[in-house]
Amino acid sequence: MAIIDSLKANPLFGEFEPTTLELLAANFEVLSFQQGQVITKEGDPADSFFVIEEGRVRVSKRTDVLELGPGAHFGEIGMLLEAPRTATVTAVTDCRILALSVAALDTALVAAPYAAAMFLRALAISLAERLRATTDDLSILKTKQPR
């Protein structure tokens, strides 16, 4: 699959103009991971953002939190906060991952300010959806606790 097609499958990039996608795609590095291999480790420096092209990954923080597949992304929290990784991500299956360094993303988005705004809006929506799901999960857990 071409990098540009993988980006189109991700909601963060789905609305980008073809020329902007081409600009971004040129900055992604294709990485391969084998089943069981750690992709990112909680506490490590966050220097890249990732899009899953093929395979599945498990996000964990003391326990398994979430499993992601093709078209999903991870690494955005560390990228935005310029902080260490907040979770460990491990390949559940053999994976092909697209990695975009923070420096490459910054350069590409400065060159296309409208795309930067679109990307950041889509990222905010994605994070808000994850926060809503987490809040719902916590409220369910809280109601199950004995008083």
SEVO-534735 format. One record per atom (N, C-alpha, C): residue in one letter; atom name; x, y, z. Coordinates in steps of 0.2 Angstrom, whole numbers, plus 5000, padded with zeros to 4 digits. Layout:
N
PT A CA X Y Z
...
***
This chain:
147
PT M N 5004 4994 5000
PT M CA 5000 5000 5000
PT M C 5004 5006 5000
PT A N 5003 5011 4996
PT A CA 5007 5017 4996
PT A C 5005 5021 5002
PT I N 5010 5025 5004
PT I CA 5010 5029 5010
PT I C 5004 5034 5010
PT I N 5003 5037 5004
PT I CA 4998 5042 5003
PT I C 4991 5038 5004
PT D N 4990 5032 5002
PT D CA 4984 5029 5003
PT D C 4983 5027 5011
PT S N 4988 5025 5014
PT S CA 4987 5024 5021
PT S C 4986 5030 5025
PT L N 4988 5036 5023
PT L CA 4987 5042 5026
PT L C 4979 5044 5025
PT K N 4977 5043 5019
PT K CA 4970 5045 5017
PT K C 4965 5040 5022
PT A N 4967 5034 5024
PT A CA 4963 5030 5028
PT A C 4963 5032 5035
PT N N 4967 5037 5037
PT N CA 4967 5040 5044
PT N C 4963 5046 5044
PT P N 4959 5047 5049
PT P CA 4954 5053 5050
PT P C 4958 5059 5050
PT L N 4964 5059 5053
PT L CA 4968 5065 5054
PT L C 4970 5068 5047
PT F N 4971 5064 5042
PT F CA 4973 5066 5035
PT F C 4968 5065 5030
PT G N 4962 5063 5031
PT G CA 4958 5061 5026
PT G C 4955 5067 5022
PT E N 4955 5073 5025
PT E CA 4953 5079 5021
PT E C 4958 5083 5018
PT F N 4964 5081 5018
PT F CA 4970 5084 5016
PT F C 4969 5084 5008
PT E N 4972 5090 5005
PT E CA 4972 5090 4998
PT E C 4978 5085 4996
PT P N 4977 5083 4990
PT P CA 4983 5078 4987
PT P C 4990 5081 4987
PT T N 4991 5087 4986
PT T CA 4997 5090 4986
PT T C 5000 5090 4993
PT T N 4996 5092 4998
PT T CA 4998 5092 5005
PT T C 5000 5085 5007
PT L N 4995 5080 5005
PT L CA 4997 5073 5007
PT L C 5003 5071 5004
PT E N 5005 5073 4998
PT E CA 5011 5071 4995
PT E C 5017 5074 4999
PT L N 5016 5080 5001
PT L CA 5021 5083 5005
PT L C 5023 5080 5012
PT L N 5017 5078 5015
PT L CA 5018 5074 5021
PT L C 5021 5067 5020
PT A N 5018 5064 5015
PT A CA 5020 5057 5014
PT A C 5028 5056 5013
PT A N 5030 5061 5010
PT A CA 5038 5061 5008
PT A C 5042 5061 5014
PT N N 5039 5063 5020
PT N CA 5042 5064 5026
PT N C 5042 5058 5031
PT F N 5037 5053 5029
PT F CA 5036 5047 5033
PT F C 5042 5042 5032
PT E N 5043 5039 5037
PT E CA 5048 5033 5037
PT E C 5044 5027 5038
PT V N 5045 5022 5034
PT V CA 5042 5015 5035
PT V C 5046 5011 5039
PT L N 5043 5008 5045
PT L CA 5046 5004 5049
PT L C 5042 4997 5050
PT S N 5046 4992 5051
PT S CA 5043 4985 5051
PT S C 5044 4983 5058
PT F N 5039 4980 5061
PT F CA 5040 4977 5068
PT F C 5037 4970 5068
PT Q N 5040 4965 5072
PT Q CA 5038 4958 5072
PT Q C 5033 4958 5078
PT Q N 5029 4953 5078
PT Q CA 5025 4951 5083
PT Q C 5028 4951 5090
PT G N 5026 4955 5095
PT G CA 5029 4955 5101
PT G C 5034 4960 5102
PT Q N 5036 4963 5097
PT Q CA 5042 4968 5097
PT Q C 5039 4975 5100
PT V N 5042 4978 5105
PT V CA 5040 4985 5108
PT V C 5042 4990 5102
PT I N 5037 4994 5101
PT I CA 5037 5000 5096
PT I C 5039 5006 5100
PT T N 5036 5007 5105
PT T CA 5037 5013 5110
PT T C 5037 5011 5117
PT K N 5041 5014 5121
PT K CA 5041 5012 5128
PT K C 5039 5018 5133
PT E N 5034 5017 5137
PT E CA 5032 5022 5142
PT E C 5038 5025 5145
PT G N 5039 5032 5145
PT G CA 5044 5035 5148
PT G C 5050 5037 5143
PT D N 5050 5034 5137
PT D CA 5055 5036 5132
PT D C 5053 5042 5129
PT P N 5058 5046 5126
PT P CA 5057 5052 5123
PT P C 5052 5051 5117
PT A N 5048 5056 5116
PT A CA 5043 5055 5111
PT A C 5045 5060 5105
PT D N 5048 5057 5100
PT D CA 5051 5060 5095
PT D C 5047 5059 5088
PT S N 5042 5055 5088
PT S CA 5039 5053 5082
PT S C 5031 5052 5083
PT F N 5027 5052 5078
PT F CA 5020 5051 5078
PT F C 5019 5045 5073
PT F N 5015 5040 5074
PT F CA 5014 5034 5070
PT F C 5007 5033 5068
PT V N 5007 5030 5062
PT V CA 5001 5028 5058
PT V C 5002 5021 5057
PT I N 4997 5017 5059
PT I CA 4998 5009 5057
PT I C 4995 5008 5050
PT E N 5000 5005 5046
PT E CA 4998 5004 5039
PT E C 4996 4997 5039
PT E N 4999 4992 5042
PT E CA 4997 4985 5042
PT E C 4998 4982 5049
PT G N 4994 4978 5051
PT G CA 4995 4974 5058
PT G C 4991 4977 5063
PT R N 4992 4975 5069
PT R CA 4989 4977 5075
PT R C 4994 4978 5081
PT V N 4992 4983 5085
PT V CA 4997 4985 5091
PT V C 4993 4985 5097
PT R N 4996 4984 5103
PT R CA 4993 4985 5109
PT R C 4996 4990 5113
PT V N 4991 4995 5116
PT V CA 4994 5000 5120
PT V C 4993 4998 5127
PT S N 4998 4999 5131
PT S CA 4997 4997 5138
PT S C 5000 5002 5143
PT K N 4997 5002 5148
PT K CA 5000 5007 5154
PT K C 4998 5003 5160
PT R N 5003 4999 5163
PT R CA 5002 4995 5169
PT R C 4997 4989 5167
PT T N 4993 4990 5162
PT T CA 4988 4985 5160
PT T C 4987 4986 5152
PT D N 4984 4981 5149
PT D CA 4982 4983 5142
PT D C 4976 4988 5142
PT V N 4977 4993 5138
PT V CA 4972 4998 5138
PT V C 4968 4998 5131
PT L N 4971 4996 5126
PT L CA 4968 4997 5119
PT L C 4972 4993 5114
PT E N 4968 4991 5109
PT E CA 4972 4988 5103
PT E C 4970 4992 5097
PT L N 4975 4993 5093
PT L CA 4974 4997 5087
PT L C 4976 4993 5081
PT G N 4972 4995 5075
PT G CA 4974 4992 5069
PT G C 4975 4997 5063
PT P N 4975 4994 5057
PT P CA 4977 4998 5051
PT P C 4973 5005 5051
PT G N 4976 5010 5049
PT G CA 4973 5017 5049
PT G C 4973 5021 5055
PT A N 4974 5017 5061
PT A CA 4974 5021 5067
PT A C 4981 5024 5068
PT H N 4981 5029 5073
PT H CA 4988 5032 5075
PT H C 4989 5032 5082
PT F N 4995 5033 5084
PT F CA 4997 5034 5091
PT F C 5003 5038 5091
PT G N 5005 5040 5097
PT G CA 5011 5045 5098
PT G C 5009 5052 5098
PT E N 5003 5054 5098
PT E CA 5001 5061 5097
PT E C 5002 5065 5104
PT I N 5001 5061 5110
PT I CA 5001 5065 5116
PT I C 5008 5067 5117
PT G N 5013 5063 5117
PT G CA 5020 5065 5118
PT G C 5022 5070 5113
PT M N 5020 5069 5106
PT M CA 5022 5074 5101
PT M C 5019 5081 5103
PT L N 5013 5081 5105
PT L CA 5010 5088 5107
PT L C 5013 5091 5113
PT L N 5014 5087 5118
PT L CA 5016 5089 5125
PT L C 5024 5090 5125
PT E N 5027 5087 5120
PT E CA 5035 5087 5120
PT E C 5037 5084 5127
PT A N 5034 5078 5128
PT A CA 5035 5075 5135
PT A C 5036 5067 5133
PT P N 5039 5064 5138
PT P CA 5040 5057 5137
PT P C 5034 5053 5135
PT R N 5035 5047 5132
PT R CA 5029 5043 5130
PT R C 5025 5041 5136
PT T N 5018 5041 5135
PT T CA 5013 5040 5141
PT T C 5011 5033 5141
PT A N 5013 5028 5136
PT A CA 5011 5021 5136
PT A C 5016 5017 5132
PT T N 5016 5011 5133
PT T CA 5020 5006 5129
PT T C 5016 5004 5124
PT V N 5019 5003 5118
PT V CA 5015 5001 5112
PT V C 5019 4995 5109
PT T N 5015 4989 5109
PT T CA 5019 4983 5107
PT T C 5015 4980 5101
PT A N 5019 4977 5096
PT A CA 5016 4974 5090
PT A C 5012 4967 5092
PT V N 5006 4967 5091
PT V CA 5002 4961 5092
PT V C 5003 4956 5086
PT T N 5004 4959 5080
PT T CA 5005 4955 5074
PT T C 5011 4958 5071
PT D N 5014 4955 5066
PT D CA 5019 4959 5062
PT D C 5016 4965 5059
PT C N 5019 4970 5060
PT C CA 5017 4977 5058
PT C C 5021 4981 5053
PT R N 5018 4985 5049
PT R CA 5021 4990 5045
PT R C 5018 4997 5048
PT I N 5023 5001 5050
PT I CA 5021 5007 5054
PT I C 5024 5013 5050
PT L N 5020 5018 5049
PT L CA 5023 5024 5046
PT L C 5025 5029 5052
PT A N 5031 5031 5052
PT A CA 5033 5036 5057
PT A C 5035 5043 5054
PT L N 5032 5048 5058
PT L CA 5034 5054 5056
PT L C 5037 5058 5062
PT S N 5043 5060 5061
PT S CA 5047 5063 5067
PT S C 5043 5070 5068
PT V N 5044 5072 5074
PT V CA 5041 5079 5076
PT V C 5044 5084 5072
PT A N 5051 5084 5070
PT A CA 5054 5089 5066
PT A C 5051 5089 5059
PT A N 5050 5083 5056
PT A CA 5048 5083 5050
PT A C 5040 5085 5049
PT L N 5036 5084 5054
PT L CA 5029 5086 5055
PT L C 5029 5094 5055
PT D N 5033 5096 5059
PT D CA 5034 5104 5060
PT D C 5035 5107 5054
PT T N 5040 5105 5050
PT T CA 5043 5107 5044
PT T C 5037 5107 5039
PT A N 5034 5101 5038
PT A CA 5029 5100 5033
PT A C 5023 5105 5035
PT L N 5021 5106 5041
PT L CA 5015 5109 5042
PT L C 5016 5117 5042
PT V N 5022 5119 5043
PT V CA 5024 5126 5042
PT V C 5023 5128 5035
PT A N 5025 5123 5031
PT A CA 5025 5125 5023
PT A C 5018 5125 5021
PT A N 5013 5122 5025
PT A CA 5006 5122 5023
PT A C 5002 5124 5029
PT P N 5001 5130 5031
PT P CA 4997 5132 5037
PT P C 4990 5130 5037
PT Y N 4987 5130 5032
PT Y CA 4980 5127 5032
PT Y C 4980 5120 5034
PT A N 4984 5116 5031
PT A CA 4985 5109 5033
PT A C 4986 5108 5040
PT A N 4990 5113 5043
PT A CA 4992 5112 5050
PT A C 4986 5113 5054
PT A N 4982 5118 5052
PT A CA 4975 5119 5056
PT A C 4971 5113 5055
PT M N 4970 5110 5049
PT M CA 4966 5105 5048
PT M C 4969 5099 5052
PT F N 4975 5098 5052
PT F CA 4978 5092 5056
PT F C 4977 5093 5064
PT L N 4978 5099 5066
PT L CA 4977 5100 5073
PT L C 4970 5100 5075
PT R N 4965 5102 5071
PT R CA 4958 5101 5073
PT R C 4956 5094 5073
PT A N 4959 5090 5068
PT A CA 4957 5083 5068
PT A C 4960 5079 5074
PT L N 4966 5081 5076
PT L CA 4970 5078 5082
PT L C 4966 5080 5088
PT A N 4963 5086 5088
PT A CA 4959 5088 5094
PT A C 4953 5084 5095
PT I N 4950 5083 5089
PT I CA 4943 5079 5089
PT I C 4945 5071 5091
PT S N 4950 5069 5088
PT S CA 4953 5062 5090
PT S C 4954 5061 5098
PT L N 4957 5066 5100
PT L CA 4959 5066 5108
PT L C 4953 5067 5112
PT A N 4948 5071 5110
PT A CA 4942 5072 5113
PT A C 4937 5066 5113
PT E N 4937 5062 5107
PT E CA 4934 5056 5107
PT E C 4937 5051 5112
PT R N 4943 5050 5112
PT R CA 4947 5046 5117
PT R C 4945 5048 5124
PT L N 4945 5054 5125
PT L CA 4944 5057 5132
PT L C 4937 5055 5134
PT R N 4932 5056 5129
PT R CA 4925 5054 5131
PT R C 4924 5047 5132
PT A N 4927 5042 5128
PT A CA 4927 5035 5129
PT A C 4930 5033 5136
PT T N 4936 5036 5138
PT T CA 4939 5035 5144
PT T C 4934 5037 5150
PT T N 4931 5043 5149
PT T CA 4927 5046 5155
PT T C 4921 5041 5155
PT D N 4918 5038 5150
PT D CA 4912 5034 5150
PT D C 4915 5027 5154
PT D N 4920 5025 5152
PT D CA 4923 5019 5155
PT D C 4924 5020 5163
PT L N 4927 5025 5165
PT L CA 4928 5027 5172
PT L C 4921 5027 5175
PT S N 4916 5030 5172
PT S CA 4909 5031 5176
PT S C 4906 5024 5177
PT I N 4907 5020 5172
PT I CA 4905 5013 5172
PT I C 4908 5009 5178
PT L N 4915 5010 5178
PT L CA 4918 5007 5184
PT L C 4916 5010 5191
PT K N 4915 5016 5191
PT K CA 4913 5019 5197
PT K C 4907 5017 5200
PT T N 4902 5016 5195
PT T CA 4895 5013 5197
PT T C 4895 5006 5199
PT K N 4900 5002 5197
PT K CA 4901 4995 5199
PT K C 4904 4994 5206
PT Q N 4907 5000 5209
PT Q CA 4911 4999 5215
PT Q C 4906 4999 5221
PT P N 4907 4995 5226
PT P CA 4902 4995 5232
PT P C 4903 5002 5235
PT R N 4898 5004 5238
PT R CA 4899 5010 5242
PT R C 4899 5009 5250
***
